[in-house]
C-alpha cells in the first residue's frame, strides 16, 4: 500500500501490461518521509542536540554526605512580578509583589513594591510607594518614589508626586503637586 491508501496495483497511471511485473519506478519513493529518529534523551526536545552528560562521581569513602545547595539570591530579573495585562481590571490590595507591571487598570488603596511600570495602555488609580517608577500610561493618585520617577512621552501623572529624582520626556505630563524628597545622606 502507498501512503495514500491505494494498492500499488490500483495506481491510475500505471501502465497496464500483460505481465504482473511492473517496471515503472515506484512513485512512493519520491514522496518518502525520512525515517523517524527518537530523541537521544527523553528530556531533550526533538531536533535539539543532546546535552553533554555529566559524569556522576561516587562519594569518597569517609567523605561527609552531600548537602543541598543554599538557594541563590534573587537577581533583578527574578523579582516577584505581577503583570496586569491589557484589558484586565484589578481592584484591591497587592502585597508581596516586588515589581508591578500595569498594562490594564489597577485601583488600589496602598501598594508597596520595589518597582512600578505602567505601560502606554495602563491606568493606575490609588496610592503607591515604590523604589523606582516608570509611567508611560496614566497614574491618578498619590505616588511616592524613593528613587527615580520617569514619565515617558505618553505618560500622565495626576495628583501628588513625591520623588527623589525626576525625569520627564517631551510630551509627558505631571499635573498636581510635586514634592522632592530629601537626598539620603
DRENTI-460102 format. One record per atom (N, C-alpha, C): residue number from 1; residue in one letter; atom name; x, y, z. Coordinates in steps of 0.02 Angstrom, whole numbers. Layout:
DRENTI-460102
(atom NUM,'A','CA',(X,Y,Z));
...
***
This chain:
DRENTI-460102
(atom 1,'X','N',(42,-59,0));
(atom 1,'X','CA',(0,0,0));
(atom 1,'X','C',(44,62,0));
(atom 2,'X','N',(20,113,-34));
(atom 2,'X','CA',(57,175,-35));
(atom 2,'X','C',(35,218,24));
(atom 3,'X','N',(65,276,32));
(atom 3,'X','CA',(47,319,88));
(atom 3,'X','C',(-23,350,78));
(atom 4,'X','N',(-51,344,17));
(atom 4,'X','CA',(-117,372,4));
(atom 4,'X','C',(-172,320,11));
(atom 5,'X','N',(-155,260,34));
(atom 5,'X','CA',(-205,209,47));
(atom 5,'X','C',(-223,168,-14));
(atom 6,'X','N',(-188,175,-70));
(atom 6,'X','CA',(-203,136,-129));
(atom 6,'X','C',(-151,80,-135));
(atom 7,'X','N',(-173,26,-163));
(atom 7,'X','CA',(-126,-28,-179));
(atom 7,'X','C',(-86,-6,-239));
(atom 8,'X','N',(-26,-29,-243));
(atom 8,'X','CA',(17,-11,-300));
(atom 8,'X','C',(-14,-34,-366));
(atom 9,'X','N',(-51,-89,-363));
(atom 9,'X','CA',(-82,-114,-424));
(atom 9,'X','C',(-140,-70,-446));
(atom 10,'X','N',(-169,-30,-398));
(atom 10,'X','CA',(-228,11,-414));
(atom 10,'X','C',(-209,81,-438));
(atom 11,'X','N',(-146,96,-446));
(atom 11,'X','CA',(-125,163,-466));
(atom 11,'X','C',(-156,180,-534));
(atom 12,'X','N',(-188,239,-540));
(atom 12,'X','CA',(-223,255,-602));
(atom 12,'X','C',(-178,264,-661));
(atom 13,'X','N',(-116,287,-653));
(atom 13,'X','CA',(-74,300,-710));
(atom 13,'X','C',(-23,245,-722));
(atom 14,'X','N',(-32,188,-690));
(atom 14,'X','CA',(13,132,-702));
(atom 14,'X','C',(-5,100,-769));
(atom 15,'X','N',(45,87,-809));
(atom 15,'X','CA',(28,56,-874));
(atom 15,'X','C',(3,-15,-863));
(atom 16,'X','N',(-46,-32,-901));
(atom 16,'X','CA',(-73,-99,-894));
(atom 16,'X','C',(-40,-143,-946));
(atom 17,'X','N',(3,-185,-922));
(atom 17,'X','CA',(37,-232,-965));
(atom 17,'X','C',(13,-301,-947));
(atom 18,'X','N',(26,-345,-988));
(atom 18,'X','CA',(3,-413,-977));
(atom 18,'X','C',(41,-447,-921));
(atom 19,'X','N',(104,-427,-909));
(atom 19,'X','CA',(140,-464,-858));
(atom 19,'X','C',(129,-433,-789));
(atom 20,'X','N',(137,-471,-738));
(atom 20,'X','CA',(124,-446,-671));
(atom 20,'X','C',(182,-405,-644));
(atom 21,'X','N',(238,-403,-678));
(atom 21,'X','CA',(296,-366,-656));
(atom 21,'X','C',(290,-294,-681));
(atom 22,'X','N',(288,-246,-637));
(atom 22,'X','CA',(282,-176,-655));
(atom 22,'X','C',(353,-148,-659));
(atom 23,'X','N',(373,-121,-716));
(atom 23,'X','CA',(441,-96,-724));
(atom 23,'X','C',(446,-21,-713));
(atom 24,'X','N',(391,14,-701));
(atom 24,'X','CA',(394,86,-687));
(atom 24,'X','C',(420,98,-617));
(atom 25,'X','N',(457,153,-607));
(atom 25,'X','CA',(483,166,-540));
(atom 25,'X','C',(425,178,-491));
(atom 26,'X','N',(437,162,-429));
(atom 26,'X','CA',(387,170,-376));
(atom 26,'X','C',(381,245,-359));
(atom 27,'X','N',(321,273,-370));
(atom 27,'X','CA',(311,344,-355));
(atom 27,'X','C',(316,359,-281));
(atom 28,'X','N',(302,311,-239));
(atom 28,'X','CA',(304,321,-168));
(atom 28,'X','C',(374,336,-143));
(atom 29,'X','N',(425,314,-178));
(atom 29,'X','CA',(493,329,-158));
(atom 29,'X','C',(507,404,-164));
(atom 30,'X','N',(477,436,-214));
(atom 30,'X','CA',(486,508,-221));
(atom 30,'X','C',(452,547,-165));
(atom 31,'X','N',(400,518,-136));
(atom 31,'X','CA',(363,551,-83));
(atom 31,'X','C',(382,524,-14));
(atom 32,'X','N',(436,488,-11));
(atom 32,'X','CA',(455,455,52));
(atom 32,'X','C',(469,506,107));
(atom 33,'X','N',(448,489,166));
(atom 33,'X','CA',(460,529,225));
(atom 33,'X','C',(522,502,259));
(atom 34,'X','N',(567,546,282));
(atom 34,'X','CA',(626,520,317));
(atom 34,'X','C',(606,477,376));
(atom 35,'X','N',(647,430,390));
(atom 35,'X','CA',(631,385,446));
(atom 35,'X','C',(634,423,512));
(atom 36,'X','N',(592,403,558));
(atom 36,'X','CA',(587,435,623));
(atom 36,'X','C',(647,415,666));
(atom 37,'X','N',(679,464,695));
(atom 37,'X','CA',(733,451,741));
(atom 37,'X','C',(712,475,809));
(atom 38,'X','N',(717,432,858));
(atom 38,'X','CA',(697,450,925));
(atom 38,'X','C',(749,497,955));
(atom 39,'X','N',(725,546,995));
(atom 39,'X','CA',(770,593,1027));
(atom 39,'X','C',(818,554,1072));
(atom 40,'X','N',(881,576,1076));
(atom 40,'X','CA',(930,540,1116));
(atom 40,'X','C',(913,537,1190));
(atom 41,'X','N',(877,585,1214));
(atom 41,'X','CA',(859,586,1285));
(atom 41,'X','C',(785,600,1290));
(atom 42,'X','N',(753,572,1340));
(atom 42,'X','CA',(681,584,1349));
(atom 42,'X','C',(667,656,1366));
(atom 43,'X','N',(715,690,1397));
(atom 43,'X','CA',(705,760,1418));
(atom 43,'X','C',(724,810,1364));
(atom 44,'X','N',(762,788,1314));
(atom 44,'X','CA',(785,835,1262));
(atom 44,'X','C',(730,846,1212));
(atom 45,'X','N',(719,909,1192));
(atom 45,'X','CA',(669,923,1140));
(atom 45,'X','C',(691,893,1074));
(atom 46,'X','N',(643,873,1033));
(atom 46,'X','CA',(657,844,968));
(atom 46,'X','C',(691,897,925));
(atom 47,'X','N',(744,877,890));
(atom 47,'X','CA',(778,923,846));
(atom 47,'X','C',(835,960,879));
(atom 48,'X','N',(840,957,944));
(atom 48,'X','CA',(894,991,980));
(atom 48,'X','C',(950,942,992));
(atom 49,'X','N',(1012,964,989));
(atom 49,'X','CA',(1067,918,1003));
(atom 49,'X','C',(1065,898,1077));
(atom 50,'X','N',(1086,837,1092));
(atom 50,'X','CA',(1083,815,1162));
(atom 50,'X','C',(1132,854,1205));
(atom 51,'X','N',(1114,863,1267));
(atom 51,'X','CA',(1158,897,1314));
(atom 51,'X','C',(1212,847,1334));
(atom 52,'X','N',(1274,871,1343));
(atom 52,'X','CA',(1326,825,1364));
(atom 52,'X','C',(1311,798,1433));
(atom 53,'X','N',(1321,734,1440));
(atom 53,'X','CA',(1308,702,1505));
(atom 53,'X','C',(1363,721,1554));
(atom 54,'X','N',(1344,736,1615));
(atom 54,'X','CA',(1394,750,1666));
(atom 54,'X','C',(1405,686,1705));
(atom 55,'X','N',(1468,668,1713));
(atom 55,'X','CA',(1481,605,1748));
(atom 55,'X','C',(1460,611,1821));
(atom 56,'X','N',(1432,557,1847));
(atom 56,'X','CA',(1413,554,1917));
(atom 56,'X','C',(1471,523,1954));
(atom 57,'X','N',(1494,559,2004));
(atom 57,'X','CA',(1550,534,2042));
(atom 57,'X','C',(1525,501,2106));
(atom 58,'X','N',(1554,446,2121));
(atom 58,'X','CA',(1537,410,2183));
(atom 58,'X','C',(1568,448,2241));
(atom 59,'X','N',(1534,449,2298));
(atom 59,'X','CA',(1562,484,2355));
(atom 59,'X','C',(1626,448,2379));
(atom 60,'X','N',(1673,488,2401));
(atom 60,'X','CA',(1735,460,2427));
(atom 60,'X','C',(1723,427,2494));
(atom 61,'X','N',(1757,374,2508));
(atom 61,'X','CA',(1749,343,2573));
(atom 61,'X','C',(1769,391,2629));
(atom 62,'X','N',(1727,397,2679));
(atom 62,'X','CA',(1741,441,2735));
(atom 62,'X','C',(1721,513,2723));
(atom 63,'X','N',(1697,530,2664));
(atom 63,'X','CA',(1677,599,2650));
(atom 63,'X','C',(1608,611,2679));
(atom 64,'X','N',(1594,673,2701));
(atom 64,'X','CA',(1528,688,2728));
(atom 64,'X','C',(1475,683,2673));
(atom 65,'X','N',(1413,667,2690));
(atom 65,'X','CA',(1361,661,2639));
(atom 65,'X','C',(1350,727,2604));
(atom 66,'X','N',(1330,722,2541));
(atom 66,'X','CA',(1317,783,2502));
(atom 66,'X','C',(1257,820,2531));
(atom 67,'X','N',(1260,886,2531));
(atom 67,'X','CA',(1205,926,2557));
(atom 67,'X','C',(1178,969,2500));
(atom 68,'X','N',(1116,989,2508));
(atom 68,'X','CA',(1085,1032,2457));
(atom 68,'X','C',(1116,1101,2460));
(atom 69,'X','N',(1121,1132,2402));
(atom 69,'X','CA',(1149,1199,2399));
(atom 69,'X','C',(1099,1249,2425));
(atom 70,'X','N',(1125,1302,2454));
(atom 70,'X','CA',(1081,1356,2479));
(atom 70,'X','C',(1048,1389,2419));
(atom 71,'X','N',(986,1412,2428));
(atom 71,'X','CA',(953,1445,2371));
(atom 71,'X','C',(993,1507,2351));
(atom 72,'X','N',(997,1518,2286));
(atom 72,'X','CA',(1035,1576,2263));
(atom 72,'X','C',(994,1639,2271));
(atom 73,'X','N',(1026,1695,2283));
(atom 73,'X','CA',(989,1758,2292));
(atom 73,'X','C',(954,1777,2228));
(atom 74,'X','N',(898,1810,2235));
(atom 74,'X','CA',(860,1831,2176));
(atom 74,'X','C',(893,1892,2144));
(atom 75,'X','N',(902,1889,2079));
(atom 75,'X','CA',(929,1945,2042));
(atom 75,'X','C',(873,1990,2019));
(atom 76,'X','N',(891,2043,1983));
(atom 76,'X','CA',(841,2091,1960));
(atom 76,'X','C',(791,2059,1913));
(atom 77,'X','N',(812,2010,1873));
(atom 77,'X','CA',(766,1977,1827));
(atom 77,'X','C',(722,1926,1860));
(atom 78,'X','N',(734,1910,1923));
(atom 78,'X','CA',(696,1858,1957));
(atom 78,'X','C',(651,1886,2011));
(atom 79,'X','N',(633,1949,2007));
(atom 79,'X','CA',(589,1979,2056));
(atom 79,'X','C',(519,1950,2050));
(atom 80,'X','N',(484,1948,2107));
(atom 80,'X','CA',(414,1927,2106));
(atom 80,'X','C',(375,1981,2069));
(atom 81,'X','N',(348,1964,2012));
(atom 81,'X','CA',(317,2013,1968));
(atom 81,'X','C',(243,1998,1959));
(atom 82,'X','N',(202,2050,1965));
(atom 82,'X','CA',(131,2045,1949));
(atom 82,'X','C',(119,2086,1887));
(atom 83,'X','N',(93,2054,1835));
(atom 83,'X','CA',(77,2088,1772));
(atom 83,'X','C',(1,2090,1765));
(atom 84,'X','N',(-26,2150,1761));
(atom 84,'X','CA',(-97,2159,1748));
(atom 84,'X','C',(-102,2176,1674));
(atom 85,'X','N',(-123,2127,1635));
(atom 85,'X','CA',(-122,2133,1562));
(atom 85,'X','C',(-174,2180,1535));
(atom 86,'X','N',(-166,2195,1471));
(atom 86,'X','CA',(-212,2240,1435));
(atom 86,'X','C',(-282,2211,1438));
(atom 87,'X','N',(-331,2252,1455));
(atom 87,'X','CA',(-400,2231,1459));
(atom 87,'X','C',(-419,2201,1526));
(atom 88,'X','N',(-372,2195,1573));
(atom 88,'X','CA',(-385,2167,1639));
(atom 88,'X','C',(-393,2224,1690));
(atom 89,'X','N',(-443,2218,1734));
(atom 89,'X','CA',(-453,2266,1788));
(atom 89,'X','C',(-442,2232,1855));
(atom 90,'X','N',(-407,2266,1900));
(atom 90,'X','CA',(-391,2239,1965));
(atom 90,'X','C',(-408,2291,2017));
(atom 91,'X','N',(-447,2272,2068));
(atom 91,'X','CA',(-463,2317,2123));
(atom 91,'X','C',(-444,2281,2187));
(atom 92,'X','N',(-413,2317,2233));
(atom 92,'X','CA',(-395,2287,2297));
(atom 92,'X','C',(-323,2302,2315));
(atom 93,'X','N',(-297,2261,2360));
(atom 93,'X','CA',(-230,2271,2386));
(atom 93,'X','C',(-183,2220,2356));
(atom 94,'X','N',(-126,2242,2335));
(atom 94,'X','CA',(-74,2198,2308));
(atom 94,'X','C',(-19,2195,2361));
(atom 95,'X','N',(-2,2134,2381));
(atom 95,'X','CA',(51,2126,2430));
(atom 95,'X','C',(103,2077,2405));
(atom 96,'X','N',(162,2083,2428));
(atom 96,'X','CA',(218,2038,2412));
(atom 96,'X','C',(239,2038,2339));
(atom 97,'X','N',(219,2087,2301));
(atom 97,'X','CA',(243,2093,2232));
(atom 97,'X','C',(300,2143,2232));
(atom 98,'X','N',(358,2120,2210));
(atom 98,'X','CA',(415,2166,2208));
(atom 98,'X','C',(412,2212,2147));
(atom 99,'X','N',(381,2187,2094));
(atom 99,'X','CA',(376,2226,2033));
(atom 99,'X','C',(304,2222,2009));
(atom 100,'X','N',(274,2279,1994));
(atom 100,'X','CA',(206,2282,1969));
(atom 100,'X','C',(207,2313,1900));
(atom 101,'X','N',(182,2276,1851));
(atom 101,'X','CA',(178,2299,1782));
(atom 101,'X','C',(104,2306,1765));
(atom 102,'X','N',(84,2367,1746));
(atom 102,'X','CA',(14,2381,1733));
(atom 102,'X','C',(5,2398,1659));
(atom 103,'X','N',(-31,2354,1624));
(atom 103,'X','CA',(-50,2367,1555));
(atom 103,'X','C',(-125,2373,1549));
(atom 104,'X','N',(-161,2355,1602));
(atom 104,'X','CA',(-234,2361,1606));
(atom 104,'X','C',(-251,2416,1655));
(atom 105,'X','N',(-298,2402,1702));
(atom 105,'X','CA',(-320,2451,1751));
(atom 105,'X','C',(-312,2423,1821));
(atom 106,'X','N',(-282,2463,1866));
(atom 106,'X','CA',(-274,2443,1936));
(atom 106,'X','C',(-301,2500,1979));
(atom 107,'X','N',(-345,2482,2027));
(atom 107,'X','CA',(-369,2529,2077));
(atom 107,'X','C',(-351,2500,2145));
(atom 108,'X','N',(-310,2537,2184));
(atom 108,'X','CA',(-287,2510,2247));
(atom 108,'X','C',(-278,2565,2297));
(atom 109,'X','N',(-289,2548,2361));
(atom 109,'X','CA',(-281,2597,2415));
(atom 109,'X','C',(-207,2608,2430));
(atom 110,'X','N',(-169,2555,2435));
(atom 110,'X','CA',(-98,2562,2452));
(atom 110,'X','C',(-59,2503,2425));
(atom 111,'X','N',(-8,2517,2387));
(atom 111,'X','CA',(36,2465,2362));
(atom 111,'X','C',(108,2485,2380));
(atom 112,'X','N',(144,2438,2407));
(atom 112,'X','CA',(215,2448,2419));
(atom 112,'X','C',(252,2396,2378));
(atom 113,'X','N',(297,2419,2335));
(atom 113,'X','CA',(335,2374,2292));
(atom 113,'X','C',(402,2406,2278));
(atom 114,'X','N',(447,2367,2248));
(atom 114,'X','CA',(512,2395,2231));
(atom 114,'X','C',(508,2434,2165));
(atom 115,'X','N',(465,2411,2119));
(atom 115,'X','CA',(463,2442,2053));
(atom 115,'X','C',(392,2443,2026));
(atom 116,'X','N',(373,2499,1995));
(atom 116,'X','CA',(308,2506,1963));
(atom 116,'X','C',(321,2526,1890));
(atom 117,'X','N',(290,2490,1844));
(atom 117,'X','CA',(294,2506,1773));
(atom 117,'X','C',(223,2508,1745));
(atom 118,'X','N',(203,2566,1721));
(atom 118,'X','CA',(137,2574,1690));
(atom 118,'X','C',(148,2582,1615));
(atom 119,'X','N',(122,2535,1577));
(atom 119,'X','CA',(130,2536,1504));
(atom 119,'X','C',(85,2589,1472));
(atom 120,'X','N',(93,2600,1407));
(atom 120,'X','CA',(54,2652,1373));
(atom 120,'X','C',(-22,2641,1378));
(atom 121,'X','N',(-45,2578,1386));
(atom 121,'X','CA',(-116,2565,1392));
(atom 121,'X','C',(-137,2559,1465));
(atom 122,'X','N',(-91,2566,1511));
(atom 122,'X','CA',(-105,2555,1582));
(atom 122,'X','C',(-134,2616,1617));
(atom 123,'X','N',(-177,2601,1667));
(atom 123,'X','CA',(-208,2653,1709));
(atom 123,'X','C',(-201,2629,1781));
(atom 124,'X','N',(-175,2672,1824));
(atom 124,'X','CA',(-169,2657,1896));
(atom 124,'X','C',(-203,2713,1934));
(atom 125,'X','N',(-250,2695,1978));
(atom 125,'X','CA',(-283,2744,2021));
(atom 125,'X','C',(-273,2721,2093));
(atom 126,'X','N',(-247,2765,2134));
(atom 126,'X','CA',(-237,2747,2204));
(atom 126,'X','C',(-173,2776,2232));
(atom 127,'X','N',(-144,2740,2279));
(atom 127,'X','CA',(-84,2764,2313));
(atom 127,'X','C',(-31,2709,2310));
(atom 128,'X','N',(31,2730,2298));
(atom 128,'X','CA',(85,2682,2292));
(atom 128,'X','C',(150,2711,2320));
(atom 129,'X','N',(190,2668,2351));
(atom 129,'X','CA',(257,2685,2374));
(atom 129,'X','C',(305,2635,2342));
(atom 130,'X','N',(353,2660,2303));
(atom 130,'X','CA',(399,2616,2267));
(atom 130,'X','C',(470,2644,2269));
(atom 131,'X','N',(517,2601,2251));
(atom 131,'X','CA',(587,2624,2243));
(atom 131,'X','C',(594,2663,2177));
(atom 132,'X','N',(571,2633,2122));
(atom 132,'X','CA',(576,2663,2056));
(atom 132,'X','C',(510,2655,2019));
(atom 133,'X','N',(494,2704,1977));
(atom 133,'X','CA',(432,2701,1939));
(atom 133,'X','C',(443,2728,1868));
(atom 134,'X','N',(412,2694,1820));
(atom 134,'X','CA',(413,2717,1751));
(atom 134,'X','C',(341,2719,1727));
(atom 135,'X','N',(318,2779,1708));
(atom 135,'X','CA',(249,2790,1690));
(atom 135,'X','C',(245,2807,1615));
(atom 136,'X','N',(212,2763,1577));
(atom 136,'X','CA',(200,2777,1506));
(atom 136,'X','C',(125,2782,1493));
(atom 137,'X','N',(84,2767,1544));
(atom 137,'X','CA',(12,2772,1538));
(atom 137,'X','C',(-13,2827,1585));
(atom 138,'X','N',(-69,2812,1621));
(atom 138,'X','CA',(-99,2861,1666));
(atom 138,'X','C',(-92,2838,1738));
(atom 139,'X','N',(-67,2883,1781));
(atom 139,'X','CA',(-66,2871,1853));
(atom 139,'X','C',(-108,2927,1884));
(atom 140,'X','N',(-158,2908,1924));
(atom 140,'X','CA',(-202,2956,1956));
(atom 140,'X','C',(-205,2941,2030));
(atom 141,'X','N',(-173,2983,2071));
(atom 141,'X','CA',(-172,2971,2143));
(atom 141,'X','C',(-110,2999,2175));
(atom 142,'X','N',(-85,2964,2225));
(atom 142,'X','CA',(-25,2984,2262));
(atom 142,'X','C',(30,2933,2249));
(atom 143,'X','N',(87,2958,2228));
(atom 143,'X','CA',(144,2914,2215));
(atom 143,'X','C',(205,2941,2253));
(atom 144,'X','N',(238,2896,2289));
(atom 144,'X','CA',(300,2913,2324));
(atom 144,'X','C',(354,2867,2296));
(atom 145,'X','N',(404,2898,2266));
(atom 145,'X','CA',(459,2860,2235));
(atom 145,'X','C',(523,2878,2272));
(atom 146,'X','N',(551,2828,2306));
(atom 146,'X','CA',(612,2840,2345));
(atom 146,'X','C',(674,2844,2300));
(atom 147,'X','N',(668,2824,2238));
(atom 147,'X','CA',(723,2827,2191));
(atom 147,'X','C',(707,2873,2133));
(atom 148,'X','N',(698,2843,2074));
(atom 148,'X','CA',(689,2881,2013));
(atom 148,'X','C',(618,2873,1985));
(atom 149,'X','N',(587,2930,1970));
(atom 149,'X','CA',(521,2931,1937));
(atom 149,'X','C',(533,2953,1865));
(atom 150,'X','N',(514,2910,1818));
(atom 150,'X','CA',(522,2925,1747));
(atom 150,'X','C',(453,2929,1716));
(atom 151,'X','N',(438,2985,1684));
(atom 151,'X','CA',(374,2993,1649));
(atom 151,'X','C',(390,2996,1575));
(atom 152,'X','N',(367,2945,1539));
(atom 152,'X','CA',(379,2939,1467));
(atom 152,'X','C',(337,2989,1429));
(atom 153,'X','N',(349,2995,1363));
(atom 153,'X','CA',(313,3043,1321));
(atom 153,'X','C',(238,3032,1321));
(atom 154,'X','N',(216,2970,1330));
(atom 154,'X','CA',(145,2954,1330));
(atom 154,'X','C',(116,2953,1401));
(atom 155,'X','N',(158,2966,1451));
(atom 155,'X','CA',(137,2961,1521));
(atom 155,'X','C',(106,3024,1549));
(atom 156,'X','N',(58,3013,1596));
(atom 156,'X','CA',(25,3069,1630));
(atom 156,'X','C',(19,3050,1704));
(atom 157,'X','N',(40,3096,1747));
(atom 157,'X','CA',(34,3086,1819));
(atom 157,'X','C',(-11,3142,1845));
(atom 158,'X','N',(-68,3122,1877));
(atom 158,'X','CA',(-114,3169,1906));
(atom 158,'X','C',(-115,3157,1982));
(atom 159,'X','N',(-114,3210,2021));
(atom 159,'X','CA',(-117,3201,2093));
(atom 159,'X','C',(-53,3226,2126));
(atom 160,'X','N',(-29,3189,2175));
(atom 160,'X','CA',(30,3209,2212));
(atom 160,'X','C',(87,3162,2195));
(atom 161,'X','N',(144,3190,2178));
(atom 161,'X','CA',(203,3150,2162));
(atom 161,'X','C',(260,3172,2207));
(atom 162,'X','N',(286,3124,2246));
(atom 162,'X','CA',(345,3135,2287));
(atom 162,'X','C',(400,3092,2258));
(atom 163,'X','N',(459,3120,2249));
(atom 163,'X','CA',(512,3084,2215));
(atom 163,'X','C',(580,3110,2238));
(atom 164,'X','N',(631,3070,2227));
(atom 164,'X','CA',(699,3090,2240));
(atom 164,'X','C',(731,3116,2176));
(atom 165,'X','N',(718,3080,2119));
(atom 165,'X','CA',(743,3101,2053));
(atom 165,'X','C',(684,3101,2006));
(atom 166,'X','N',(681,3150,1961));
(atom 166,'X','CA',(625,3155,1914));
(atom 166,'X','C',(652,3164,1844));
(atom 167,'X','N',(622,3126,1797));
(atom 167,'X','CA',(639,3133,1727));
(atom 167,'X','C',(573,3131,1687));
(atom 168,'X','N',(562,3184,1647));
(atom 168,'X','CA',(500,3188,1607));
(atom 168,'X','C',(520,3197,1535));
(atom 169,'X','N',(500,3149,1492));
(atom 169,'X','CA',(513,3155,1421));
(atom 169,'X','C',(467,3207,1390));
(atom 170,'X','N',(487,3233,1334));
(atom 170,'X','CA',(446,3282,1298));
(atom 170,'X','C',(379,3250,1281));
(atom 171,'X','N',(325,3282,1302));
(atom 171,'X','CA',(257,3256,1292));
(atom 171,'X','C',(228,3227,1355));
(atom 172,'X','N',(269,3208,1403));
(atom 172,'X','CA',(245,3182,1467));
(atom 172,'X','C',(214,3238,1508));
(atom 173,'X','N',(167,3220,1552));
(atom 173,'X','CA',(131,3272,1590));
(atom 173,'X','C',(131,3254,1664));
(atom 174,'X','N',(138,3305,1704));
(atom 174,'X','CA',(135,3300,1777));
(atom 174,'X','C',(89,3355,1801));
(atom 175,'X','N',(27,3335,1823));
(atom 175,'X','CA',(-23,3384,1844));
(atom 175,'X','C',(-40,3373,1917));
(atom 176,'X','N',(-35,3424,1958));
(atom 176,'X','CA',(-49,3417,2029));
(atom 176,'X','C',(9,3445,2068));
(atom 177,'X','N',(21,3417,2127));
(atom 177,'X','CA',(75,3442,2168));
(atom 177,'X','C',(136,3396,2164));
(atom 178,'X','N',(195,3427,2167));
(atom 178,'X','CA',(257,3390,2165));
(atom 178,'X','C',(297,3406,2227));
(atom 179,'X','N',(332,3356,2252));
(atom 179,'X','CA',(374,3367,2310));
(atom 179,'X','C',(437,3325,2302));
(atom 180,'X','N',(495,3358,2308));
(atom 180,'X','CA',(558,3323,2302));
(atom 180,'X','C',(578,3297,2371));
(atom 181,'X','N',(592,3233,2376));
(atom 181,'X','CA',(613,3203,2439));
(atom 181,'X','C',(686,3221,2452));
(atom 182,'X','N',(705,3228,2516));
(atom 182,'X','CA',(775,3245,2531));
(atom 182,'X','C',(821,3186,2511));
(atom 183,'X','N',(881,3203,2493));
(atom 183,'X','CA',(930,3152,2474));
(atom 183,'X','C',(950,3112,2535));
(atom 184,'X','N',(964,3048,2522));
(atom 184,'X','CA',(988,3006,2577));
(atom 184,'X','C',(1059,3028,2593));
(atom 185,'X','N',(1073,3038,2654));
(atom 185,'X','CA',(1136,3068,2668));
(atom 185,'X','C',(1181,3030,2707));
***
